[in-house]
Amino acid sequence: MIQLFKRFRESPVLWTGFVTLLRTGGFFLVLPIVLRKIPTEELGMWYVFLSIAQFSGIVELGFSPNIARFASFFLGGAASARSLGIDHAEGEKREPNLAGIAGLARMGCSLYPKLGAAMGLLMMVGGGLWLSIHFGAKFWNLQVAPAFFLYAAGMTANMYGLFWMNLLFGVDRVRQGQEVFAIGLILNYILCAVGLLCGAGLYALALGQIALALLPRWLAYRIVKRDFLSKTPEIQPVSWRDLWPMTWRSGLCTFAGWLSLPVMTLICAQVVGLADTARYGLSMQLITMVYGLAGTWIGVKWPQIGVMRTRREYSLMRRLVFERSALSLLTFAVGGAVAWWLAPEAIHLFKSKTNFLPPVLLALLFGVVFVDFIIGMGKSFLVSGNHMPHLESVLATGVLTVIVAFVFGHLWGILGIILAPAFCQLIFNFWYTLRLCWIDFYPINEAKRGPGNNLCAPLN
């Protein structure tokens, strides 16, 4: 029993799974209170707030995942932060480059206050103006508008230290990252539940999200400082310019990914109204939990995959990726079927003001997100090699998805908006991404070729 507990305590997979189950359990504990205390249109407005925050976060441009990836390269012994591709570790020792990790941390401390200010401006001014124009009096009342600006202020503060969780993940401290995230989740649920029971409405949801954002970042900073930054007096200079070639690509790819699925919430709000937006948002929240649980198997291994790439351990990398991808796909399929069957039944017990989408539409939405899940794993694998050969395809697909979603939405309502992302992905991007992944599984030894012969060279 002691050994079993110790294994659970030290396993990043089990901790990530536990956090996902905690999110699911907390969701269903808090959900009855949310659905009884918050009217349907206000809940729809909340999902719009979340979409605006996600869009505004694009000003971060993708620096944080690049910081995580470069941290894994330094952990594998990379001598420098090569802008594109990997500075492979040489020799037998392959000791972690702690000075490089310290340089990444210093760069983040300098860069992120500027990004936080930009996000606050975009979210408060741009987001507030959009909400005012589209919803008028439904937004400008004491229950909604101040809650939005409180939430926006919290997300702005969160941006100042956003990179610490990614840095912790990049140095393969996934378990500790999940531990601190679990603490943030528990505090989030407590604040939400107590606030809602006290009649705080959207303010309670905003405060919960702020706590979830800020506390884990602060704890991650303490762990990285204790276990890495304090272990070396040297700091290897790392400039944001070293990360910029991949960062602007990551930013565009993130924006394209937002256009390919998350933006559907805003399109729902504009085309079919807040009531359907609430049902769509609630359904997406359920599916996102399944997405997170399924992604656990492969997600905890990205830092190790970065180390394997740095050390040219390609056969180990292929076996790990194939095994973990199969587990992730199976988990999504089984978890999706169970959630589709049980969640609508459970929500009736809550006497909710807002329901999930009807069963057929909910099943279609699960299928659409499953396609996105496969593409997401493929994109993450490609990016782990510090290149992005799929950028143009992803960007074109995102733009096409928005156009098609508006057309389909006006023709067939919520059904058209659900179908648009899968329709656009399956035309080309789905198959193209899988083909690129297959090529990248068998890289040519860089020592035997020049930089111009890379079959998976990043786009200029």
Backbone torsions as a table, in degrees:
resi	resn	phi	psi	omega
1	MET	NA	-41.1	179.6
2	ILE	-64.3	-42.2	179.5
3	GLN	-64.2	-39.3	179.1
4	LEU	-63.9	-42.3	178.5
5	PHE	-64.7	-40.1	179.2
6	LYS	-64.6	-39.3	178.6
7	ARG	-64.1	-42.2	177.0
8	PHE	-62.9	-42.3	-177.1
9	ARG	-62.9	-30.0	-173.2
10	GLU	-105.6	-2.6	-175.9
11	SER	-89.6	119.4	177.2
12	PRO	-65.8	-32.9	179.3
13	VAL	-65.2	-47.8	-179.1
14	LEU	-65.8	-37.9	178.2
15	TRP	-67.0	-40.3	178.0
16	THR	-65.6	-40.8	175.9
17	GLY	-63.6	-39.6	178.3
18	PHE	-62.3	-42.6	179.1
19	VAL	-63.0	-39.9	178.4
20	THR	-64.6	-42.3	177.5
21	LEU	-66.2	-36.4	176.5
22	LEU	-62.9	-41.3	177.1
23	ARG	-62.5	-42.3	-179.6
24	THR	-66.7	-48.1	-179.8
25	GLY	-63.5	-44.3	177.7
26	GLY	-63.3	-38.4	177.4
27	PHE	-57.5	-46.8	-177.6
28	PHE	-77.3	-18.9	173.9
29	LEU	-77.7	-40.7	-178.2
30	VAL	-83.5	-29.2	-175.3
31	LEU	-53.7	-45.3	179.5
32	PRO	-57.9	-37.0	179.6
33	ILE	-69.1	-43.8	178.9
34	VAL	-58.4	-48.0	-173.9
35	LEU	-70.3	-25.7	178.7
36	ARG	-88.1	-30.3	-173.2
37	LYS	-94.6	-23.3	-175.8
38	ILE	-113.5	122.8	178.1
39	PRO	-60.5	156.4	-174.8
40	THR	-56.0	-45.0	-176.9
41	GLU	-68.7	-34.6	176.0
42	GLU	-67.3	-38.3	177.7
43	LEU	-65.6	-39.4	174.7
44	GLY	-59.8	-39.3	177.6
45	MET	-63.8	-37.2	178.8
46	TRP	-61.8	-42.7	178.5
47	TYR	-65.4	-30.8	173.9
48	VAL	-66.5	-41.0	176.4
49	PHE	-56.3	-45.9	-178.5
50	LEU	-62.0	-39.2	179.4
51	SER	-67.4	-39.0	177.8
52	ILE	-63.9	-41.1	178.3
53	ALA	-63.3	-40.4	179.3
54	GLN	-65.0	-41.8	178.0
55	PHE	-65.2	-45.0	-178.1
56	SER	-63.8	-29.8	177.9
57	GLY	-64.6	-11.6	178.7
58	ILE	-65.1	-20.7	177.0
59	VAL	-61.9	-18.8	175.9
60	GLU	-67.1	-21.9	170.0
61	LEU	67.9	5.7	178.7
62	GLY	92.2	15.9	178.6
63	PHE	-65.0	-40.8	-172.1
64	SER	-64.3	-45.2	175.8
65	PRO	-64.5	-30.6	176.5
66	ASN	-69.4	-36.7	175.0
67	ILE	-61.0	-43.1	178.2
68	ALA	-62.3	-42.9	-177.9
69	ARG	-67.4	-44.2	178.8
70	PHE	-66.1	-32.4	175.8
71	ALA	-62.9	-39.6	178.3
72	SER	-67.8	-34.2	176.3
73	PHE	-65.6	-44.7	177.8
74	PHE	-64.0	-36.9	177.4
75	LEU	-63.0	-33.6	178.1
76	GLY	-80.1	-4.0	176.2
77	GLY	105.8	9.1	178.0
78	ALA	-58.7	139.0	-176.5
79	ALA	-83.9	-23.9	-176.4
80	SER	-149.1	168.2	177.8
81	ALA	-94.2	87.8	179.2
82	ARG	-71.5	132.4	-174.0
83	SER	-61.0	-43.2	178.3
84	LEU	-131.3	137.1	-174.7
85	GLY	81.3	-168.9	-173.2
86	ILE	-126.6	135.2	172.1
87	ASP	-83.5	90.9	-171.4
88	HIS	-62.8	143.0	177.3
89	ALA	-70.0	140.2	179.3
90	GLU	-117.5	156.7	177.2
91	GLY	88.4	179.9	-174.5
92	GLU	-89.7	-34.9	-173.8
93	LYS	-70.1	-50.1	179.1
94	ARG	52.2	53.6	-179.3
95	GLU	-72.7	147.4	175.9
96	PRO	-59.4	142.0	178.3
97	ASN	-92.2	85.7	-176.3
98	LEU	-67.3	-32.6	179.0
99	ALA	-64.6	-35.9	177.0
100	GLY	-66.2	-40.7	177.2
101	ILE	-62.4	-41.7	177.5
102	ALA	-63.3	-36.6	177.2
103	GLY	-64.7	-38.6	176.3
104	LEU	-62.0	-43.1	-179.6
105	ALA	-62.8	-43.8	179.0
106	ARG	-62.3	-42.0	178.9
107	MET	-60.5	-43.5	179.4
108	GLY	-62.1	-40.3	179.5
109	CYS	-63.5	-29.8	179.1
110	SER	-82.2	-36.4	-171.1
111	LEU	-83.6	-41.2	-166.2
112	TYR	-71.3	-28.4	172.6
113	PRO	-58.8	-36.2	178.1
114	LYS	-67.5	-42.1	179.0
115	LEU	-66.3	-35.9	177.9
116	GLY	-63.3	-42.1	178.2
117	ALA	-63.1	-40.0	179.4
118	ALA	-65.7	-40.3	179.1
119	MET	-65.3	-42.6	179.3
120	GLY	-59.9	-42.9	179.3
121	LEU	-63.4	-45.9	-178.3
122	LEU	-65.9	-43.6	-176.2
123	MET	-71.1	-45.7	-176.0
124	MET	-73.7	-45.6	-177.4
125	VAL	-81.4	-55.5	-178.0
126	GLY	-66.2	-49.7	-179.6
127	GLY	-65.0	-43.6	179.1
128	GLY	-62.5	-39.6	178.5
129	LEU	-65.8	-43.0	179.3
130	TRP	-62.3	-43.5	179.1
131	LEU	-64.3	-39.5	-179.7
132	SER	-64.7	-42.8	-178.3
133	ILE	-67.9	-42.2	-172.5
134	HIS	-84.9	-27.9	-173.2
135	PHE	-122.1	-12.0	172.9
136	GLY	51.8	-120.8	-175.3
137	ALA	-65.2	-25.9	177.8
138	LYS	-65.4	-26.4	177.3
139	PHE	-91.5	-45.0	-174.3
140	TRP	-83.2	72.9	169.9
141	ASN	-144.7	166.2	-171.5
142	LEU	-67.3	-18.4	179.8
143	GLN	-84.0	-21.3	-169.9
144	VAL	-115.8	-60.4	-171.4
145	ALA	-59.0	-49.7	178.9
146	PRO	-61.6	-34.1	178.0
147	ALA	-63.7	-38.5	178.2
148	PHE	-64.2	-46.1	-178.2
149	PHE	-68.8	-31.9	173.3
150	LEU	-63.7	-46.2	178.6
151	TYR	-61.7	-42.7	179.5
152	ALA	-62.2	-40.9	178.7
153	ALA	-63.7	-40.8	178.6
154	GLY	-64.9	-41.8	179.4
155	MET	-68.2	-30.7	175.6
156	THR	-65.9	-45.3	178.0
157	ALA	-63.4	-36.7	178.8
158	ASN	-61.3	-36.7	-178.2
159	MET	-62.5	-28.4	-177.9
160	TYR	-61.1	-31.0	-179.2
161	GLY	-122.8	23.0	-174.0
162	LEU	-58.5	-35.4	-170.4
163	PHE	-72.3	-16.0	-175.3
164	TRP	-64.9	-40.0	177.8
165	MET	-65.1	-39.3	179.4
166	ASN	-68.0	-38.3	177.4
167	LEU	-64.3	-40.7	177.7
168	LEU	-62.5	-41.6	177.9
169	PHE	-64.9	-41.8	-176.6
170	GLY	-64.2	-30.7	178.6
171	VAL	-90.2	21.3	173.0
172	ASP	63.4	35.6	171.5
173	ARG	-105.1	54.4	-176.3
174	VAL	-64.8	-42.8	-178.7
175	ARG	-60.0	-47.1	-179.5
176	GLN	-65.7	-34.9	175.7
177	GLY	-61.3	-40.8	179.2
178	GLN	-71.0	-32.8	177.1
179	GLU	-62.0	-48.1	-178.1
180	VAL	-69.8	-31.7	176.9
181	PHE	-67.3	-35.9	177.4
182	ALA	-62.2	-39.8	177.1
183	ILE	-61.4	-44.0	177.6
184	GLY	-62.3	-38.9	178.5
185	LEU	-62.3	-45.9	-179.0
186	ILE	-60.6	-44.8	178.0
187	LEU	-63.3	-39.0	177.5
188	ASN	-58.4	-48.8	-178.0
189	TYR	-66.2	-37.8	178.8
190	ILE	-63.5	-47.7	179.6
191	LEU	-62.3	-42.2	179.4
192	CYS	-63.1	-49.3	-176.1
193	ALA	-64.3	-48.0	-179.0
194	VAL	-64.5	-43.8	179.9
195	GLY	-62.0	-42.8	-179.7
196	LEU	-66.3	-41.9	179.5
197	LEU	-65.4	-26.7	177.7
198	CYS	-87.9	2.3	176.4
199	GLY	85.8	21.9	-177.0
200	ALA	-80.1	-14.3	176.2
201	GLY	60.6	-132.0	-178.1
202	LEU	-63.8	-24.0	176.6
203	TYR	-60.1	-38.1	180.0
204	ALA	-64.4	-43.6	178.4
205	LEU	-63.7	-39.8	179.4
206	ALA	-64.1	-45.7	179.9
207	LEU	-63.6	-39.1	177.9
208	GLY	-62.0	-43.9	179.3
209	GLN	-65.9	-36.7	178.8
210	ILE	-64.6	-43.9	178.4
211	ALA	-62.6	-41.7	179.1
212	LEU	-63.4	-31.6	-179.4
213	ALA	-79.3	-44.1	-169.2
214	LEU	-83.5	-44.4	-173.3
215	LEU	-63.3	-48.7	179.2
216	PRO	-60.9	-34.2	178.6
217	ARG	-62.8	-42.9	-179.1
218	TRP	-66.1	-41.5	178.6
219	LEU	-67.4	-37.8	177.8
220	ALA	-62.5	-41.1	177.3
221	TYR	-57.6	-43.3	-178.8
222	ARG	-64.8	-39.4	-179.2
223	ILE	-68.6	-46.1	179.9
224	VAL	-62.1	-41.6	179.5
225	LYS	-63.5	-42.8	-177.4
226	ARG	-69.2	-44.9	-170.0
227	ASP	-92.1	-16.6	-176.0
228	PHE	-129.8	-55.6	-173.0
229	LEU	-66.0	-32.9	-179.4
230	SER	-78.9	-8.7	-175.6
231	LYS	-89.8	-7.0	-179.6
232	THR	-138.6	132.0	175.7
233	PRO	-81.0	-13.8	-175.9
234	GLU	-90.1	145.7	174.9
235	ILE	-129.0	115.8	177.8
236	GLN	-82.0	120.3	-177.9
237	PRO	-58.2	127.3	174.2
238	VAL	-128.8	122.9	-178.8
239	SER	-99.9	152.7	174.4
240	TRP	-61.8	-22.6	177.6
241	ARG	-67.3	-28.4	176.3
242	ASP	-65.3	-33.6	-178.5
243	LEU	-90.6	-13.8	-169.5
244	TRP	-61.3	-42.4	-179.6
245	PRO	-56.1	-38.5	175.9
246	MET	-83.9	-26.3	-176.7
247	THR	-68.3	-45.5	-178.9
248	TRP	-67.4	-31.2	174.6
249	ARG	-66.6	-43.2	178.0
250	SER	-62.7	-39.7	178.5
251	GLY	-62.5	-45.2	177.2
252	LEU	-64.1	-39.6	-180.0
253	CYS	-66.8	-39.5	176.5
254	THR	-63.3	-43.3	177.7
255	PHE	-61.9	-42.4	178.4
256	ALA	-63.8	-39.1	176.7
257	GLY	-64.5	-36.9	176.9
258	TRP	-65.1	-39.7	177.5
259	LEU	-66.8	-28.0	-173.8
260	SER	-79.8	-18.9	179.5
261	LEU	-151.9	-59.2	-175.2
262	PRO	-57.8	-31.2	-178.7
263	VAL	-65.9	-14.5	179.8
264	MET	-59.2	-28.1	177.5
265	THR	-62.9	-44.1	178.2
266	LEU	-67.8	-36.8	178.0
267	ILE	-65.9	-38.9	174.7
268	CYS	-57.8	-46.4	-178.0
269	ALA	-60.8	-34.5	-176.7
270	GLN	-85.2	-32.0	-172.5
271	VAL	-97.7	-43.1	-172.3
272	VAL	-114.8	-3.6	174.9
273	GLY	98.7	167.9	-173.7
274	LEU	-72.4	-30.5	-179.3
275	ALA	-64.7	-49.0	176.7
276	ASP	-67.0	-32.7	176.6
277	THR	-62.2	-39.6	178.1
278	ALA	-63.0	-43.6	178.9
279	ARG	-65.9	-41.6	178.2
280	TYR	-65.0	-45.6	-179.3
281	GLY	-63.8	-40.9	177.9
282	LEU	-63.4	-41.3	178.6
283	SER	-65.5	-42.1	178.4
284	MET	-64.7	-34.5	178.7
285	GLN	-63.7	-40.9	176.5
286	LEU	-62.4	-47.8	-177.2
287	ILE	-66.8	-34.6	178.3
288	THR	-61.8	-33.7	176.5
289	MET	-65.3	-43.4	176.7
290	VAL	-63.0	-41.0	177.8
291	TYR	-57.2	-47.4	-179.5
292	GLY	-64.8	-41.6	179.4
293	LEU	-64.3	-44.2	-179.1
294	ALA	-66.7	-36.7	-178.7
295	GLY	-72.9	-8.4	-178.8
296	THR	-57.8	-44.0	-173.0
297	TRP	-58.4	-46.8	-178.6
298	ILE	-88.6	-31.3	-174.1
299	GLY	-61.0	-38.9	-177.4
300	VAL	-72.8	-9.9	-175.7
301	LYS	-101.7	-3.9	-179.2
302	TRP	-59.8	-39.5	176.5
303	PRO	-60.9	-41.2	178.3
304	GLN	-66.3	-36.0	177.7
305	ILE	-64.2	-38.8	175.7
306	GLY	-61.8	-41.5	177.2
307	VAL	-63.6	-43.4	179.7
308	MET	-62.4	-40.1	177.1
309	ARG	-63.3	-42.8	-179.4
310	THR	-60.6	-36.5	-177.0
311	ARG	-95.1	5.3	179.5
312	ARG	59.9	36.0	178.0
313	GLU	-92.3	68.0	-168.7
314	TYR	-72.3	-36.7	-179.9
315	SER	-65.9	-40.9	175.5
316	LEU	-63.4	-40.3	180.0
317	MET	-61.8	-46.0	-178.8
318	ARG	-61.9	-45.3	-178.8
319	ARG	-62.6	-43.6	179.7
320	LEU	-62.4	-45.8	-177.8
321	VAL	-65.4	-44.2	179.9
322	PHE	-62.2	-46.6	-178.0
323	GLU	-64.5	-46.7	-176.3
324	ARG	-71.6	-33.9	177.6
325	SER	-65.3	-40.8	178.7
326	ALA	-62.2	-43.1	178.1
327	LEU	-63.5	-39.6	-179.6
328	SER	-65.1	-44.3	-179.6
329	LEU	-65.2	-41.8	179.0
330	LEU	-64.3	-41.6	179.7
331	THR	-63.7	-40.8	178.7
332	PHE	-63.6	-44.6	-177.9
333	ALA	-62.7	-48.0	-178.6
334	VAL	-70.0	-46.5	179.8
335	GLY	-62.6	-38.7	177.8
336	GLY	-63.6	-42.2	179.6
337	ALA	-63.9	-42.6	-179.7
338	VAL	-66.1	-44.9	-179.6
339	ALA	-64.3	-41.7	179.1
340	TRP	-60.8	-35.8	-177.5
341	TRP	-79.9	-43.6	-171.2
342	LEU	-89.5	-38.4	-171.4
343	ALA	-60.1	-46.8	178.8
344	PRO	-62.4	-32.6	177.6
345	GLU	-67.7	-41.5	-177.8
346	ALA	-66.0	-35.9	-174.3
347	ILE	-68.3	-26.2	177.4
348	HIS	-66.4	-29.1	178.7
349	LEU	-68.2	-22.3	-177.6
350	PHE	-84.0	-8.1	-174.9
351	LYS	51.8	52.9	-171.9
352	SER	-74.9	150.4	171.1
353	LYS	-80.1	-17.7	-178.9
354	THR	-129.7	134.6	179.8
355	ASN	-111.8	168.0	169.3
356	PHE	-69.7	170.3	172.4
357	LEU	-61.1	156.7	175.5
358	PRO	-55.9	156.3	-172.6
359	PRO	-52.9	-43.7	-178.2
360	VAL	-66.0	-44.8	179.3
361	LEU	-66.4	-37.0	178.7
362	LEU	-64.8	-41.2	177.9
363	ALA	-63.5	-41.7	177.6
364	LEU	-61.8	-41.7	179.9
365	LEU	-64.6	-38.9	174.6
366	PHE	-59.5	-43.8	179.4
367	GLY	-63.6	-41.5	178.5
368	VAL	-61.9	-44.8	-179.3
369	VAL	-69.4	-30.3	176.2
370	PHE	-62.1	-41.3	175.0
371	VAL	-60.7	-45.0	178.4
372	ASP	-63.0	-35.4	179.6
373	PHE	-63.0	-44.1	179.0
374	ILE	-63.2	-46.3	178.8
375	ILE	-62.1	-39.4	180.0
376	GLY	-61.1	-42.4	177.3
377	MET	-63.8	-40.8	178.6
378	GLY	-62.9	-44.5	179.4
379	LYS	-63.5	-40.2	-179.5
380	SER	-64.1	-38.0	178.5
381	PHE	-66.2	-43.9	179.3
382	LEU	-61.3	-43.6	-178.0
383	VAL	-68.4	-26.3	178.8
384	SER	-62.6	-17.4	174.3
385	GLY	-90.1	9.0	179.0
386	ASN	59.6	41.3	171.4
387	HIS	-149.6	166.1	-173.7
388	MET	-143.6	70.4	-177.9
389	PRO	-71.1	-10.1	-176.5
390	HIS	-96.0	3.9	-169.8
391	LEU	-58.7	-50.5	-175.6
392	GLU	-62.1	-41.1	179.6
393	SER	-63.8	-44.0	-179.3
394	VAL	-65.2	-42.4	-178.4
395	LEU	-66.0	-44.2	178.3
396	ALA	-62.5	-39.7	179.6
397	THR	-65.7	-40.2	179.1
398	GLY	-62.0	-45.7	179.0
399	VAL	-63.3	-44.5	179.2
400	LEU	-61.0	-38.4	-178.3
401	THR	-61.9	-42.8	179.7
402	VAL	-62.5	-44.9	179.6
403	ILE	-61.9	-48.1	-178.6
404	VAL	-65.3	-37.2	-179.6
405	ALA	-63.4	-40.8	177.0
406	PHE	-64.8	-42.7	-179.7
407	VAL	-66.1	-51.8	-179.7
408	PHE	-63.4	-36.8	-179.9
409	GLY	-63.6	-40.7	177.8
410	HIS	-71.7	-27.4	179.4
411	LEU	-81.4	-45.8	-170.8
412	TRP	-126.5	12.0	176.6
413	GLY	67.6	-140.8	-174.9
414	ILE	-62.1	-32.1	178.1
415	LEU	-60.4	-44.2	179.7
416	GLY	-64.0	-39.0	179.4
417	ILE	-66.7	-37.3	178.0
418	ILE	-65.5	-43.3	-174.3
419	LEU	-74.9	-26.8	-172.1
420	ALA	-56.2	-46.9	-178.0
421	PRO	-60.5	-45.6	-179.4
422	ALA	-66.6	-39.7	178.5
423	PHE	-57.0	-46.3	-177.4
424	CYS	-72.5	-38.0	179.5
425	GLN	-65.8	-41.3	-174.1
426	LEU	-76.4	-13.5	176.1
427	ILE	-61.5	-44.5	-175.0
428	PHE	-152.0	-48.1	-167.4
429	ASN	-61.6	-37.6	-179.3
430	PHE	-57.3	-52.2	-176.1
431	TRP	-71.4	-36.8	-179.2
432	TYR	-65.8	-41.8	179.2
433	THR	-63.3	-43.4	178.7
434	LEU	-63.2	-38.3	178.3
435	ARG	-63.8	-44.1	178.1
436	LEU	-61.4	-38.3	178.6
437	CYS	-63.6	-41.9	-179.4
438	TRP	-62.4	-40.8	177.0
439	ILE	-63.1	-40.6	-175.5
440	ASP	-74.1	-17.5	176.1
441	PHE	-66.1	-23.6	-175.6
442	TYR	-125.8	67.5	-176.4
443	PRO	-69.2	146.5	173.4
444	ILE	-72.8	139.9	179.1
445	ASN	-60.0	118.4	-175.0
446	GLU	-65.1	-21.9	179.7
447	ALA	-70.1	-18.0	-175.8
448	LYS	-105.3	10.4	-179.2
449	ARG	-148.2	161.6	176.6
450	GLY	-87.5	167.3	-177.4
451	PRO	-62.9	-21.1	-178.2
452	GLY	-82.4	-5.3	-176.1
453	ASN	-103.7	15.5	-176.7
454	ASN	-73.3	118.5	-179.7
455	LEU	-65.1	-25.1	-179.0
456	CYS	-114.1	38.0	-177.3
457	ALA	-62.2	141.3	179.1
458	PRO	-66.4	153.9	178.9
459	LEU	-71.8	143.9	177.1
460	ASN	-88.8	NA	NA
